[in-house]
Amino acid sequence: MILEQRYKDLLFRIEQDEPSVGFYLYIYNGDKCEADYLQDTVLACKEFAFEEYGVPMNAWHEEIQEDD
């Protein structure tokens, strides 16, 4: 599962690491990853993005991944 949202010219992406590790919130400026934050849950990632960057909680969408 990958969740994404574009906000203020940045791309915010949530991806699960190993199940026992948690979820990463990645912040991209163009093709460059500006920051990454490890959180315990998807909700914690969304809340962090909202509190630190003002990213709306209700606009996340799941990116469709194609099988190789």
Biopython code that builds the backbone (N, CA, C, O; Angstrom):
import numpy as np
from Bio.PDB.StructureBuilder import StructureBuilder

atoms = [
    (1, "MET", "N", (0.838, -1.174, 0.000)),
    (1, "MET", "CA", (0.000, 0.000, 0.000)),
    (1, "MET", "C", (0.884, 1.238, 0.000)),
    (1, "MET", "O", (1.831, 1.356, 0.777)),
    (2, "ILE", "N", (0.545, 2.150, -0.891)),
    (2, "ILE", "CA", (1.216, 3.444, -0.930)),
    (2, "ILE", "C", (0.125, 4.510, -0.990)),
    (2, "ILE", "O", (-0.760, 4.459, -1.844)),
    (3, "LEU", "N", (0.198, 5.469, -0.081)),
    (3, "LEU", "CA", (-0.718, 6.601, -0.098)),
    (3, "LEU", "C", (0.066, 7.835, -0.508)),
    (3, "LEU", "O", (1.215, 8.017, -0.108)),
    (4, "GLU", "N", (-0.572, 8.687, -1.316)),
    (4, "GLU", "CA", (0.101, 9.899, -1.761)),
    (4, "GLU", "C", (-0.824, 11.100, -1.685)),
    (4, "GLU", "O", (-2.050, 10.986, -1.672)),
    (5, "GLN", "N", (-0.176, 12.261, -1.636)),
    (5, "GLN", "CA", (-0.900, 13.510, -1.705)),
    (5, "GLN", "C", (0.077, 14.601, -2.126)),
    (5, "GLN", "O", (1.196, 14.677, -1.617)),
    (6, "ARG", "N", (-0.350, 15.429, -3.047)),
    (6, "ARG", "CA", (0.437, 16.600, -3.441)),
    (6, "ARG", "C", (-0.106, 17.796, -2.675)),
    (6, "ARG", "O", (-1.317, 17.999, -2.587)),
    (7, "TYR", "N", (0.813, 18.586, -2.123)),
    (7, "TYR", "CA", (0.410, 19.752, -1.348)),
    (7, "TYR", "C", (1.549, 20.764, -1.381)),
    (7, "TYR", "O", (2.689, 20.445, -1.045)),
    (8, "LYS", "N", (1.225, 21.980, -1.790)),
    (8, "LYS", "CA", (2.202, 23.074, -1.856)),
    (8, "LYS", "C", (3.480, 22.670, -2.599)),
    (8, "LYS", "O", (4.585, 22.820, -2.077)),
    (9, "ASP", "N", (3.319, 22.165, -3.797)),
    (9, "ASP", "CA", (4.435, 21.781, -4.673)),
    (9, "ASP", "C", (5.301, 20.650, -4.127)),
    (9, "ASP", "O", (6.401, 20.427, -4.632)),
    (10, "LEU", "N", (4.837, 19.939, -3.118)),
    (10, "LEU", "CA", (5.563, 18.792, -2.579)),
    (10, "LEU", "C", (4.707, 17.542, -2.746)),
    (10, "LEU", "O", (3.479, 17.619, -2.795)),
    (11, "LEU", "N", (5.363, 16.401, -2.834)),
    (11, "LEU", "CA", (4.666, 15.121, -2.860)),
    (11, "LEU", "C", (4.898, 14.435, -1.519)),
    (11, "LEU", "O", (6.040, 14.238, -1.105)),
    (12, "PHE", "N", (3.831, 14.080, -0.853)),
    (12, "PHE", "CA", (3.887, 13.359, 0.416)),
    (12, "PHE", "C", (3.477, 11.927, 0.123)),
    (12, "PHE", "O", (2.450, 11.684, -0.511)),
    (13, "ARG", "N", (4.285, 10.977, 0.586)),
    (13, "ARG", "CA", (4.037, 9.562, 0.300)),
    (13, "ARG", "C", (4.193, 8.756, 1.586)),
    (13, "ARG", "O", (5.156, 8.931, 2.333)),
    (14, "ILE", "N", (3.229, 7.870, 1.829)),
    (14, "ILE", "CA", (3.278, 6.960, 2.977)),
    (14, "ILE", "C", (3.457, 5.548, 2.436)),
    (14, "ILE", "O", (2.679, 5.086, 1.601)),
    (15, "GLU", "N", (4.497, 4.869, 2.925)),
    (15, "GLU", "CA", (4.769, 3.489, 2.519)),
    (15, "GLU", "C", (5.059, 2.652, 3.758)),
    (15, "GLU", "O", (5.697, 3.114, 4.703)),
    (16, "GLN", "N", (4.582, 1.420, 3.735)),
    (16, "GLN", "CA", (4.856, 0.514, 4.841)),
    (16, "GLN", "C", (6.240, -0.100, 4.682)),
    (16, "GLN", "O", (6.613, -0.549, 3.598)),
    (17, "ASP", "N", (6.988, -0.113, 5.765)),
    (17, "ASP", "CA", (8.254, -0.840, 5.806)),
    (17, "ASP", "C", (7.893, -2.268, 6.216)),
    (17, "ASP", "O", (6.756, -2.688, 6.001)),
    (18, "GLU", "N", (8.786, -2.994, 6.776)),
    (18, "GLU", "CA", (8.458, -4.319, 7.312)),
    (18, "GLU", "C", (7.334, -4.149, 8.341)),
    (18, "GLU", "O", (7.317, -3.159, 9.072)),
    (19, "PRO", "N", (6.404, -5.093, 8.406)),
    (19, "PRO", "CA", (5.262, -4.940, 9.329)),
    (19, "PRO", "C", (5.651, -4.634, 10.775)),
    (19, "PRO", "O", (4.924, -3.926, 11.471)),
    (20, "SER", "N", (6.772, -5.153, 11.225)),
    (20, "SER", "CA", (7.169, -4.907, 12.615)),
    (20, "SER", "C", (7.866, -3.557, 12.797)),
    (20, "SER", "O", (8.128, -3.140, 13.925)),
    (21, "VAL", "N", (8.165, -2.874, 11.689)),
    (21, "VAL", "CA", (8.897, -1.602, 11.772)),
    (21, "VAL", "C", (7.952, -0.415, 11.810)),
    (21, "VAL", "O", (8.062, 0.433, 12.696)),
    (22, "GLY", "N", (7.025, -0.339, 10.862)),
    (22, "GLY", "CA", (6.092, 0.782, 10.823)),
    (22, "GLY", "C", (5.924, 1.331, 9.422)),
    (22, "GLY", "O", (6.064, 0.610, 8.434)),
    (23, "PHE", "N", (5.621, 2.622, 9.349)),
    (23, "PHE", "CA", (5.325, 3.293, 8.094)),
    (23, "PHE", "C", (6.217, 4.518, 7.959)),
    (23, "PHE", "O", (6.486, 5.222, 8.932)),
    (24, "TYR", "N", (6.670, 4.755, 6.732)),
    (24, "TYR", "CA", (7.477, 5.937, 6.453)),
    (24, "TYR", "C", (6.636, 6.984, 5.747)),
    (24, "TYR", "O", (5.862, 6.678, 4.841)),
    (25, "LEU", "N", (6.802, 8.217, 6.177)),
    (25, "LEU", "CA", (6.267, 9.371, 5.473)),
    (25, "LEU", "C", (7.443, 9.997, 4.746)),
    (25, "LEU", "O", (8.377, 10.499, 5.372)),
    (26, "TYR", "N", (7.393, 9.965, 3.412)),
    (26, "TYR", "CA", (8.430, 10.574, 2.584)),
    (26, "TYR", "C", (7.911, 11.885, 2.041)),
    (26, "TYR", "O", (6.733, 12.009, 1.708)),
    (27, "ILE", "N", (8.802, 12.874, 1.952)),
    (27, "ILE", "CA", (8.444, 14.175, 1.400)),
    (27, "ILE", "C", (9.391, 14.463, 0.248)),
    (27, "ILE", "O", (10.605, 14.555, 0.430)),
    (28, "TYR", "N", (8.813, 14.603, -0.949)),
    (28, "TYR", "CA", (9.594, 14.821, -2.168)),
    (28, "TYR", "C", (9.387, 16.236, -2.692)),
    (28, "TYR", "O", (8.275, 16.764, -2.701)),
    (29, "ASN", "N", (10.482, 16.826, -3.125)),
    (29, "ASN", "CA", (10.460, 18.086, -3.850)),
    (29, "ASN", "C", (10.987, 17.758, -5.237)),
    (29, "ASN", "O", (12.198, 17.659, -5.437)),
    (30, "GLY", "N", (10.088, 17.591, -6.190)),
    (30, "GLY", "CA", (10.479, 17.066, -7.495)),
    (30, "GLY", "C", (10.870, 15.613, -7.339)),
    (30, "GLY", "O", (10.121, 14.829, -6.755)),
    (31, "ASP", "N", (12.027, 15.240, -7.850)),
    (31, "ASP", "CA", (12.510, 13.864, -7.737)),
    (31, "ASP", "C", (13.344, 13.622, -6.489)),
    (31, "ASP", "O", (13.744, 12.490, -6.218)),
    (32, "LYS", "N", (13.607, 14.678, -5.729)),
    (32, "LYS", "CA", (14.484, 14.580, -4.561)),
    (32, "LYS", "C", (13.681, 14.375, -3.274)),
    (32, "LYS", "O", (12.746, 15.121, -2.981)),
    (33, "CYS", "N", (14.067, 13.350, -2.515)),
    (33, "CYS", "CA", (13.452, 13.124, -1.206)),
    (33, "CYS", "C", (14.067, 14.105, -0.215)),
    (33, "CYS", "O", (15.259, 14.040, 0.082)),
    (34, "GLU", "N", (13.241, 15.011, 0.289)),
    (34, "GLU", "CA", (13.707, 16.043, 1.214)),
    (34, "GLU", "C", (13.759, 15.547, 2.660)),
    (34, "GLU", "O", (14.585, 16.004, 3.450)),
    (35, "ALA", "N", (12.872, 14.610, 2.998)),
    (35, "ALA", "CA", (12.808, 14.132, 4.390)),
    (35, "ALA", "C", (12.039, 12.820, 4.434)),
    (35, "ALA", "O", (11.245, 12.515, 3.545)),
    (36, "ASP", "N", (12.290, 12.053, 5.485)),
    (36, "ASP", "CA", (11.493, 10.863, 5.751)),
    (36, "ASP", "C", (11.340, 10.716, 7.251)),
    (36, "ASP", "O", (12.258, 10.999, 8.021)),
    (37, "TYR", "N", (10.164, 10.270, 7.647)),
    (37, "TYR", "CA", (9.828, 10.136, 9.065)),
    (37, "TYR", "C", (9.204, 8.765, 9.289)),
    (37, "TYR", "O", (8.269, 8.385, 8.585)),
    (38, "LEU", "N", (9.707, 8.034, 10.249)),
    (38, "LEU", "CA", (9.158, 6.733, 10.607)),
    (38, "LEU", "C", (8.111, 6.907, 11.694)),
    (38, "LEU", "O", (8.356, 7.549, 12.716)),
    (39, "GLN", "N", (6.934, 6.322, 11.458)),
    (39, "GLN", "CA", (5.836, 6.373, 12.419)),
    (39, "GLN", "C", (5.298, 4.958, 12.613)),
    (39, "GLN", "O", (5.583, 4.068, 11.812)),
    (40, "ASP", "N", (4.528, 4.753, 13.667)),
    (40, "ASP", "CA", (3.977, 3.431, 13.968)),
    (40, "ASP", "C", (2.791, 3.048, 13.087)),
    (40, "ASP", "O", (2.589, 1.871, 12.791)),
    (41, "THR", "N", (1.998, 4.055, 12.664)),
    (41, "THR", "CA", (0.768, 3.780, 11.917)),
    (41, "THR", "C", (0.617, 4.762, 10.760)),
    (41, "THR", "O", (1.290, 5.791, 10.702)),
    (42, "VAL", "N", (-0.282, 4.420, 9.842)),
    (42, "VAL", "CA", (-0.627, 5.334, 8.753)),
    (42, "VAL", "C", (-1.238, 6.605, 9.332)),
    (42, "VAL", "O", (-0.917, 7.711, 8.897)),
    (43, "LEU", "N", (-2.110, 6.443, 10.304)),
    (43, "LEU", "CA", (-2.738, 7.609, 10.923)),
    (43, "LEU", "C", (-1.695, 8.538, 11.539)),
    (43, "LEU", "O", (-1.816, 9.757, 11.423)),
    (44, "ALA", "N", (-0.694, 7.995, 12.176)),
    (44, "ALA", "CA", (0.364, 8.823, 12.764)),
    (44, "ALA", "C", (1.114, 9.589, 11.676)),
    (44, "ALA", "O", (1.500, 10.739, 11.886)),
    (45, "CYS", "N", (1.325, 8.963, 10.513)),
    (45, "CYS", "CA", (1.966, 9.656, 9.393)),
    (45, "CYS", "C", (1.103, 10.818, 8.916)),
    (45, "CYS", "O", (1.600, 11.924, 8.705)),
    (46, "LYS", "N", (-0.188, 10.562, 8.748)),
    (46, "LYS", "CA", (-1.107, 11.611, 8.303)),
    (46, "LYS", "C", (-1.155, 12.759, 9.305)),
    (46, "LYS", "O", (-1.137, 13.927, 8.917)),
    (47, "GLU", "N", (-1.217, 12.429, 10.586)),
    (47, "GLU", "CA", (-1.260, 13.464, 11.624)),
    (47, "GLU", "C", (0.024, 14.281, 11.642)),
    (47, "GLU", "O", (-0.021, 15.500, 11.805)),
    (48, "PHE", "N", (1.166, 13.624, 11.476)),
    (48, "PHE", "CA", (2.451, 14.320, 11.440)),
    (48, "PHE", "C", (2.497, 15.271, 10.249)),
    (48, "PHE", "O", (2.903, 16.425, 10.390)),
    (49, "ALA", "N", (2.079, 14.789, 9.065)),
    (49, "ALA", "CA", (2.070, 15.634, 7.867)),
    (49, "ALA", "C", (1.156, 16.834, 8.056)),
    (49, "ALA", "O", (1.475, 17.936, 7.609)),
    (50, "PHE", "N", (0.029, 16.629, 8.712)),
    (50, "PHE", "CA", (-0.902, 17.732, 8.978)),
    (50, "PHE", "C", (-0.299, 18.736, 9.963)),
    (50, "PHE", "O", (-0.307, 19.941, 9.711)),
    (51, "GLU", "N", (0.220, 18.239, 11.075)),
    (51, "GLU", "CA", (0.741, 19.126, 12.118)),
    (51, "GLU", "C", (1.991, 19.882, 11.672)),
    (51, "GLU", "O", (2.141, 21.062, 11.988)),
    (52, "GLU", "N", (2.887, 19.221, 10.945)),
    (52, "GLU", "CA", (4.162, 19.841, 10.567)),
    (52, "GLU", "C", (4.105, 20.612, 9.249)),
    (52, "GLU", "O", (4.835, 21.586, 9.067)),
    (53, "TYR", "N", (3.229, 20.174, 8.322)),
    (53, "TYR", "CA", (3.221, 20.761, 6.981)),
    (53, "TYR", "C", (1.861, 21.291, 6.545)),
    (53, "TYR", "O", (1.753, 21.918, 5.491)),
    (54, "GLY", "N", (0.822, 21.049, 7.340)),
    (54, "GLY", "CA", (-0.511, 21.528, 6.986)),
    (54, "GLY", "C", (-1.216, 20.686, 5.940)),
    (54, "GLY", "O", (-2.201, 21.132, 5.352)),
    (55, "VAL", "N", (-0.729, 19.470, 5.694)),
    (55, "VAL", "CA", (-1.311, 18.598, 4.673)),
    (55, "VAL", "C", (-2.700, 18.147, 5.132)),
    (55, "VAL", "O", (-2.831, 17.580, 6.216)),
    (56, "PRO", "N", (-3.742, 18.391, 4.321)),
    (56, "PRO", "CA", (-5.096, 17.998, 4.723)),
    (56, "PRO", "C", (-5.211, 16.492, 4.973)),
    (56, "PRO", "O", (-4.655, 15.686, 4.228)),
    (57, "MET", "N", (-5.923, 16.133, 6.010)),
    (57, "MET", "CA", (-6.085, 14.735, 6.399)),
    (57, "MET", "C", (-6.966, 13.950, 5.425)),
    (57, "MET", "O", (-6.802, 12.737, 5.294)),
    (58, "ASN", "N", (-7.891, 14.616, 4.747)),
    (58, "ASN", "CA", (-8.906, 13.906, 3.969)),
    (58, "ASN", "C", (-8.587, 13.776, 2.483)),
    (58, "ASN", "O", (-9.449, 13.327, 1.727)),
    (59, "ALA", "N", (-7.413, 14.139, 2.038)),
    (59, "ALA", "CA", (-7.131, 14.142, 0.599)),
    (59, "ALA", "C", (-6.112, 13.081, 0.166)),
    (59, "ALA", "O", (-5.633, 13.126, -0.967)),
    (60, "TRP", "N", (-5.779, 12.151, 1.023)),
    (60, "TRP", "CA", (-4.830, 11.104, 0.663)),
    (60, "TRP", "C", (-5.500, 10.125, -0.293)),
    (60, "TRP", "O", (-6.689, 9.837, -0.160)),
    (61, "HIS", "N", (-4.741, 9.618, -1.248)),
    (61, "HIS", "CA", (-5.278, 8.606, -2.150)),
    (61, "HIS", "C", (-4.252, 7.497, -2.326)),
    (61, "HIS", "O", (-3.044, 7.713, -2.229)),
    (62, "GLU", "N", (-4.766, 6.317, -2.585)),
    (62, "GLU", "CA", (-3.885, 5.156, -2.759)),
    (62, "GLU", "C", (-3.370, 5.131, -4.189)),
    (62, "GLU", "O", (-4.139, 5.270, -5.141)),
    (63, "GLU", "N", (-2.076, 4.954, -4.330)),
    (63, "GLU", "CA", (-1.490, 4.849, -5.656)),
    (63, "GLU", "C", (-1.589, 3.409, -6.116)),
    (63, "GLU", "O", (-1.257, 2.480, -5.380)),
    (64, "ILE", "N", (-2.050, 3.240, -7.339)),
    (64, "ILE", "CA", (-2.172, 1.902, -7.918)),
    (64, "ILE", "C", (-0.804, 1.440, -8.367)),
    (64, "ILE", "O", (-0.113, 2.142, -9.105)),
    (65, "GLN", "N", (-0.416, 0.259, -7.922)),
    (65, "GLN", "CA", (0.879, -0.308, -8.298)),
    (65, "GLN", "C", (0.653, -1.395, -9.341)),
    (65, "GLN", "O", (-0.187, -2.279, -9.177)),
    (66, "GLU", "N", (1.424, -1.302, -10.412)),
    (66, "GLU", "CA", (1.314, -2.322, -11.448)),
    (66, "GLU", "C", (2.238, -3.480, -11.117)),
    (66, "GLU", "O", (3.350, -3.276, -10.632)),
    (67, "ASP", "N", (1.780, -4.690, -11.380)),
    (67, "ASP", "CA", (2.607, -5.883, -11.173)),
    (67, "ASP", "C", (3.644, -5.966, -12.278)),
    (67, "ASP", "O", (3.366, -5.643, -13.432)),
    (68, "ASP", "N", (4.843, -6.401, -11.913)),
    (68, "ASP", "CA", (5.905, -6.545, -12.920)),
    (68, "ASP", "C", (5.727, -7.801, -13.727)),
    (68, "ASP", "O", (6.529, -8.081, -14.618)),
]
sb = StructureBuilder()
sb.init_structure("model")
sb.init_model(0)
sb.init_chain("A")
sb.init_seg("    ")
for serial, (resi, resn, name, xyz) in enumerate(atoms, 1):
    if name == "N":
        sb.init_residue(resn, " ", resi, " ")
    sb.init_atom(name, np.array(xyz, "f"), 0.0, 1.0, " ", f" {name:<3s}", serial, name[0])
structure = sb.get_structure()
